[in-house]
């Protein structure tokens, strides 16, 4: 569902929302994986 814009010069924030959310989700997942790896590697068993 593409939102038709009346003014093509202004940035398409509505079209960029899914991309921004996907990027944030990827960053959160990567950060959690790195944090989990460093925490488990730092604790000696």
PDB file with SEQRES, HELIX, SHEET and CRYST1 records, atoms N, CA, C and O in Angstrom:
SEQRES   1 A   45  UNK UNK UNK UNK UNK UNK UNK UNK UNK UNK UNK UNK UNK          
SEQRES   2 A   45  UNK UNK UNK UNK UNK UNK UNK UNK UNK UNK UNK UNK UNK          
SEQRES   3 A   45  UNK UNK UNK UNK UNK UNK UNK UNK UNK UNK UNK UNK UNK          
SEQRES   4 A   45  UNK UNK UNK UNK UNK UNK                                      
HELIX    1 AA1 UNK A   13  UNK A   42  1                                  30    
CRYST1    1.000    1.000    1.000  90.00  90.00  90.00 P 1           1          
ATOM      1  N   UNK A   1       0.851  -1.196   0.000  1.00  0.00           N  
ATOM      2  CA  UNK A   1       0.000   0.000   0.000  1.00  0.00           C  
ATOM      3  C   UNK A   1       0.886   1.246   0.000  1.00  0.00           C  
ATOM      4  O   UNK A   1       1.356   1.685   1.050  1.00  0.00           O  
ATOM      5  N   UNK A   2       1.103   1.797  -1.163  1.00  0.00           N  
ATOM      6  CA  UNK A   2       1.941   2.993  -1.275  1.00  0.00           C  
ATOM      7  C   UNK A   2       1.092   4.230  -1.042  1.00  0.00           C  
ATOM      8  O   UNK A   2      -0.004   4.353  -1.587  1.00  0.00           O  
ATOM      9  N   UNK A   3       1.603   5.141  -0.232  1.00  0.00           N  
ATOM     10  CA  UNK A   3       0.884   6.382   0.052  1.00  0.00           C  
ATOM     11  C   UNK A   3       1.296   7.421  -0.974  1.00  0.00           C  
ATOM     12  O   UNK A   3       2.474   7.760  -1.090  1.00  0.00           O  
ATOM     13  N   UNK A   4       0.318   7.925  -1.720  1.00  0.00           N  
ATOM     14  CA  UNK A   4       0.634   8.931  -2.738  1.00  0.00           C  
ATOM     15  C   UNK A   4       0.913  10.267  -2.068  1.00  0.00           C  
ATOM     16  O   UNK A   4       0.137  10.732  -1.233  1.00  0.00           O  
ATOM     17  N   UNK A   5       2.025  10.875  -2.443  1.00  0.00           N  
ATOM     18  CA  UNK A   5       2.425  12.141  -1.832  1.00  0.00           C  
ATOM     19  C   UNK A   5       2.069  13.293  -2.764  1.00  0.00           C  
ATOM     20  O   UNK A   5       2.319  13.235  -3.967  1.00  0.00           O  
ATOM     21  N   UNK A   6       1.480  14.342  -2.187  1.00  0.00           N  
ATOM     22  CA  UNK A   6       1.111  15.495  -3.005  1.00  0.00           C  
ATOM     23  C   UNK A   6       2.337  16.336  -3.318  1.00  0.00           C  
ATOM     24  O   UNK A   6       2.459  16.883  -4.414  1.00  0.00           O  
ATOM     25  N   UNK A   7       3.254  16.439  -2.345  1.00  0.00           N  
ATOM     26  CA  UNK A   7       4.491  17.206  -2.556  1.00  0.00           C  
ATOM     27  C   UNK A   7       5.671  16.248  -2.602  1.00  0.00           C  
ATOM     28  O   UNK A   7       6.071  15.718  -1.566  1.00  0.00           O  
ATOM     29  N   UNK A   8       6.234  16.015  -3.776  1.00  0.00           N  
ATOM     30  CA  UNK A   8       7.324  15.035  -3.893  1.00  0.00           C  
ATOM     31  C   UNK A   8       8.638  15.520  -3.300  1.00  0.00           C  
ATOM     32  O   UNK A   8       9.564  14.725  -3.142  1.00  0.00           O  
ATOM     33  N   UNK A   9       8.745  16.808  -2.967  1.00  0.00           N  
ATOM     34  CA  UNK A   9      10.014  17.325  -2.459  1.00  0.00           C  
ATOM     35  C   UNK A   9      10.222  17.003  -0.984  1.00  0.00           C  
ATOM     36  O   UNK A   9      11.359  16.875  -0.532  1.00  0.00           O  
ATOM     37  N   UNK A  10       9.133  16.871  -0.233  1.00  0.00           N  
ATOM     38  CA  UNK A  10       9.305  16.591   1.195  1.00  0.00           C  
ATOM     39  C   UNK A  10       9.646  15.114   1.386  1.00  0.00           C  
ATOM     40  O   UNK A  10       9.206  14.268   0.608  1.00  0.00           O  
ATOM     41  N   UNK A  11      10.427  14.806   2.417  1.00  0.00           N  
ATOM     42  CA  UNK A  11      10.849  13.412   2.627  1.00  0.00           C  
ATOM     43  C   UNK A  11       9.668  12.509   2.951  1.00  0.00           C  
ATOM     44  O   UNK A  11       8.725  12.918   3.628  1.00  0.00           O  
ATOM     45  N   UNK A  12       9.733  11.293   2.466  1.00  0.00           N  
ATOM     46  CA  UNK A  12       8.642  10.339   2.682  1.00  0.00           C  
ATOM     47  C   UNK A  12       8.862   9.622   4.005  1.00  0.00           C  
ATOM     48  O   UNK A  12       9.460   8.547   4.038  1.00  0.00           O  
ATOM     49  N   UNK A  13       8.386  10.205   5.087  1.00  0.00           N  
ATOM     50  CA  UNK A  13       8.571   9.591   6.405  1.00  0.00           C  
ATOM     51  C   UNK A  13       7.702   8.348   6.551  1.00  0.00           C  
ATOM     52  O   UNK A  13       8.089   7.382   7.209  1.00  0.00           O  
ATOM     53  N   UNK A  14       6.516   8.383   5.926  1.00  0.00           N  
ATOM     54  CA  UNK A  14       5.609   7.244   6.063  1.00  0.00           C  
ATOM     55  C   UNK A  14       6.197   6.024   5.357  1.00  0.00           C  
ATOM     56  O   UNK A  14       6.039   4.896   5.825  1.00  0.00           O  
ATOM     57  N   UNK A  15       6.873   6.251   4.232  1.00  0.00           N  
ATOM     58  CA  UNK A  15       7.456   5.126   3.504  1.00  0.00           C  
ATOM     59  C   UNK A  15       8.713   4.608   4.195  1.00  0.00           C  
ATOM     60  O   UNK A  15       9.092   3.452   4.006  1.00  0.00           O  
ATOM     61  N   UNK A  16       9.362   5.455   4.994  1.00  0.00           N  
ATOM     62  CA  UNK A  16      10.620   5.056   5.622  1.00  0.00           C  
ATOM     63  C   UNK A  16      10.415   4.373   6.971  1.00  0.00           C  
ATOM     64  O   UNK A  16      11.363   3.814   7.522  1.00  0.00           O  
ATOM     65  N   UNK A  17       9.201   4.405   7.513  1.00  0.00           N  
ATOM     66  CA  UNK A  17       8.968   3.843   8.848  1.00  0.00           C  
ATOM     67  C   UNK A  17       9.282   2.341   8.918  1.00  0.00           C  
ATOM     68  O   UNK A  17       9.948   1.920   9.864  1.00  0.00           O  
ATOM     69  N   UNK A  18       8.836   1.517   7.964  1.00  0.00           N  
ATOM     70  CA  UNK A  18       9.175   0.085   8.066  1.00  0.00           C  
ATOM     71  C   UNK A  18      10.674  -0.165   8.006  1.00  0.00           C  
ATOM     72  O   UNK A  18      11.187  -1.029   8.717  1.00  0.00           O  
ATOM     73  N   UNK A  19      11.379   0.580   7.167  1.00  0.00           N  
ATOM     74  CA  UNK A  19      12.827   0.408   7.077  1.00  0.00           C  
ATOM     75  C   UNK A  19      13.523   0.780   8.370  1.00  0.00           C  
ATOM     76  O   UNK A  19      14.449   0.097   8.807  1.00  0.00           O  
ATOM     77  N   UNK A  20      13.070   1.876   8.985  1.00  0.00           N  
ATOM     78  CA  UNK A  20      13.680   2.321  10.246  1.00  0.00           C  
ATOM     79  C   UNK A  20      13.411   1.294  11.341  1.00  0.00           C  
ATOM     80  O   UNK A  20      14.301   0.974  12.129  1.00  0.00           O  
ATOM     81  N   UNK A  21      12.190   0.780  11.390  1.00  0.00           N  
ATOM     82  CA  UNK A  21      11.863  -0.222  12.412  1.00  0.00           C  
ATOM     83  C   UNK A  21      12.681  -1.495  12.198  1.00  0.00           C  
ATOM     84  O   UNK A  21      13.142  -2.114  13.157  1.00  0.00           O  
ATOM     85  N   UNK A  22      12.857  -1.879  10.933  1.00  0.00           N  
ATOM     86  CA  UNK A  22      13.629  -3.087  10.645  1.00  0.00           C  
ATOM     87  C   UNK A  22      15.087  -2.901  11.038  1.00  0.00           C  
ATOM     88  O   UNK A  22      15.715  -3.816  11.572  1.00  0.00           O  
ATOM     89  N   UNK A  23      15.624  -1.710  10.772  1.00  0.00           N  
ATOM     90  CA  UNK A  23      17.019  -1.441  11.134  1.00  0.00           C  
ATOM     91  C   UNK A  23      17.190  -1.445  12.647  1.00  0.00           C  
ATOM     92  O   UNK A  23      18.171  -1.983  13.162  1.00  0.00           O  
ATOM     93  N   UNK A  24      16.229  -0.841  13.365  1.00  0.00           N  
ATOM     94  CA  UNK A  24      16.313  -0.829  14.828  1.00  0.00           C  
ATOM     95  C   UNK A  24      16.229  -2.252  15.372  1.00  0.00           C  
ATOM     96  O   UNK A  24      16.943  -2.609  16.310  1.00  0.00           O  
ATOM     97  N   UNK A  25      15.351  -3.063  14.778  1.00  0.00           N  
ATOM     98  CA  UNK A  25      15.209  -4.441  15.239  1.00  0.00           C  
ATOM     99  C   UNK A  25      16.502  -5.222  15.016  1.00  0.00           C  
ATOM    100  O   UNK A  25      16.923  -5.998  15.873  1.00  0.00           O  
ATOM    101  N   UNK A  26      17.130  -5.008  13.850  1.00  0.00           N  
ATOM    102  CA  UNK A  26      18.389  -5.695  13.564  1.00  0.00           C  
ATOM    103  C   UNK A  26      19.480  -5.262  14.533  1.00  0.00           C  
ATOM    104  O   UNK A  26      20.263  -6.085  15.007  1.00  0.00           O  
ATOM    105  N   UNK A  27      19.529  -3.959  14.825  1.00  0.00           N  
ATOM    106  CA  UNK A  27      20.548  -3.456  15.750  1.00  0.00           C  
ATOM    107  C   UNK A  27      20.333  -4.030  17.144  1.00  0.00           C  
ATOM    108  O   UNK A  27      21.295  -4.384  17.826  1.00  0.00           O  
ATOM    109  N   UNK A  28      19.065  -4.126  17.572  1.00  0.00           N  
ATOM    110  CA  UNK A  28      18.773  -4.655  18.905  1.00  0.00           C  
ATOM    111  C   UNK A  28      19.158  -6.133  18.984  1.00  0.00           C  
ATOM    112  O   UNK A  28      19.736  -6.580  19.975  1.00  0.00           O  
ATOM    113  N   UNK A  29      18.831  -6.885  17.932  1.00  0.00           N  
ATOM    114  CA  UNK A  29      19.160  -8.316  17.925  1.00  0.00           C  
ATOM    115  C   UNK A  29      20.674  -8.520  17.917  1.00  0.00           C  
ATOM    116  O   UNK A  29      21.199  -9.366  18.641  1.00  0.00           O  
ATOM    117  N   UNK A  30      21.374  -7.729  17.085  1.00  0.00           N  
ATOM    118  CA  UNK A  30      22.835  -7.856  17.037  1.00  0.00           C  
ATOM    119  C   UNK A  30      23.457  -7.468  18.371  1.00  0.00           C  
ATOM    120  O   UNK A  30      24.383  -8.127  18.843  1.00  0.00           O  
ATOM    121  N   UNK A  31      22.949  -6.401  18.978  1.00  0.00           N  
ATOM    122  CA  UNK A  31      23.477  -5.967  20.266  1.00  0.00           C  
ATOM    123  C   UNK A  31      23.245  -7.017  21.337  1.00  0.00           C  
ATOM    124  O   UNK A  31      24.113  -7.254  22.177  1.00  0.00           O  
ATOM    125  N   UNK A  32      22.078  -7.647  21.313  1.00  0.00           N  
ATOM    126  CA  UNK A  32      21.779  -8.674  22.306  1.00  0.00           C  
ATOM    127  C   UNK A  32      22.682  -9.891  22.108  1.00  0.00           C  
ATOM    128  O   UNK A  32      23.147 -10.487  23.079  1.00  0.00           O  
ATOM    129  N   UNK A  33      22.927 -10.257  20.848  1.00  0.00           N  
ATOM    130  CA  UNK A  33      23.800 -11.404  20.588  1.00  0.00           C  
ATOM    131  C   UNK A  33      25.227 -11.120  21.036  1.00  0.00           C  
ATOM    132  O   UNK A  33      25.866 -11.972  21.654  1.00  0.00           O  
ATOM    133  N   UNK A  34      25.727  -9.935  20.732  1.00  0.00           N  
ATOM    134  CA  UNK A  34      27.099  -9.589  21.124  1.00  0.00           C  
ATOM    135  C   UNK A  34      27.210  -9.509  22.639  1.00  0.00           C  
ATOM    136  O   UNK A  34      28.185  -9.982  23.222  1.00  0.00           O  
ATOM    137  N   UNK A  35      26.204  -8.907  23.277  1.00  0.00           N  
ATOM    138  CA  UNK A  35      26.231  -8.788  24.737  1.00  0.00           C  
ATOM    139  C   UNK A  35      26.175 -10.169  25.384  1.00  0.00           C  
ATOM    140  O   UNK A  35      26.896 -10.440  26.344  1.00  0.00           O  
ATOM    141  N   UNK A  36      25.324 -11.033  24.859  1.00  0.00           N  
ATOM    142  CA  UNK A  36      25.214 -12.384  25.401  1.00  0.00           C  
ATOM    143  C   UNK A  36      26.521 -13.143  25.211  1.00  0.00           C  
ATOM    144  O   UNK A  36      26.954 -13.870  26.106  1.00  0.00           O  
ATOM    145  N   UNK A  37      27.152 -12.976  24.046  1.00  0.00           N  
ATOM    146  CA  UNK A  37      28.410 -13.686  23.781  1.00  0.00           C  
ATOM    147  C   UNK A  37      29.521 -13.191  24.698  1.00  0.00           C  
ATOM    148  O   UNK A  37      30.288 -13.989  25.236  1.00  0.00           O  
ATOM    149  N   UNK A  38      29.608 -11.875  24.878  1.00  0.00           N  
ATOM    150  CA  UNK A  38      30.675 -11.338  25.722  1.00  0.00           C  
ATOM    151  C   UNK A  38      30.438 -11.710  27.183  1.00  0.00           C  
ATOM    152  O   UNK A  38      31.390 -11.982  27.914  1.00  0.00           O  
ATOM    153  N   UNK A  39      29.178 -11.724  27.614  1.00  0.00           N  
ATOM    154  CA  UNK A  39      28.897 -12.075  29.007  1.00  0.00           C  
ATOM    155  C   UNK A  39      29.213 -13.541  29.269  1.00  0.00           C  
ATOM    156  O   UNK A  39      29.800 -13.879  30.297  1.00  0.00           O  
ATOM    157  N   UNK A  40      28.827 -14.405  28.347  1.00  0.00           N  
ATOM    158  CA  UNK A  40      29.091 -15.831  28.557  1.00  0.00           C  
ATOM    159  C   UNK A  40      30.577 -16.131  28.416  1.00  0.00           C  
ATOM    160  O   UNK A  40      31.082 -17.051  29.060  1.00  0.00           O  
ATOM    161  N   UNK A  41      31.291 -15.366  27.579  1.00  0.00           N  
ATOM    162  CA  UNK A  41      32.726 -15.599  27.406  1.00  0.00           C  
ATOM    163  C   UNK A  41      33.513 -15.044  28.590  1.00  0.00           C  
ATOM    164  O   UNK A  41      34.595 -15.540  28.903  1.00  0.00           O  
ATOM    165  N   UNK A  42      32.973 -14.018  29.251  1.00  0.00           N  
ATOM    166  CA  UNK A  42      33.708 -13.396  30.353  1.00  0.00           C  
ATOM    167  C   UNK A  42      33.595 -14.231  31.625  1.00  0.00           C  
ATOM    168  O   UNK A  42      34.469 -14.168  32.490  1.00  0.00           O  
ATOM    169  N   UNK A  43      32.517 -15.015  31.742  1.00  0.00           N  
ATOM    170  CA  UNK A  43      32.327 -15.801  32.963  1.00  0.00           C  
ATOM    171  C   UNK A  43      33.052 -17.139  32.826  1.00  0.00           C  
ATOM    172  O   UNK A  43      32.686 -17.948  31.973  1.00  0.00           O  
ATOM    173  N   UNK A  44      34.063 -17.384  33.641  1.00  0.00           N  
ATOM    174  CA  UNK A  44      34.768 -18.675  33.559  1.00  0.00           C  
ATOM    175  C   UNK A  44      33.962 -19.785  34.227  1.00  0.00           C  
ATOM    176  O   UNK A  44      33.381 -19.597  35.296  1.00  0.00           O  
ATOM    177  N   UNK A  45      33.941 -20.940  33.575  1.00  0.00           N  
ATOM    178  CA  UNK A  45      33.209 -22.060  34.156  1.00  0.00           C  
ATOM    179  C   UNK A  45      34.168 -23.070  34.763  1.00  0.00           C  
ATOM    180  O   UNK A  45      33.734 -24.087  35.303  1.00  0.00           O  
TER     181      UNK A  45                                                      
END                                                                             
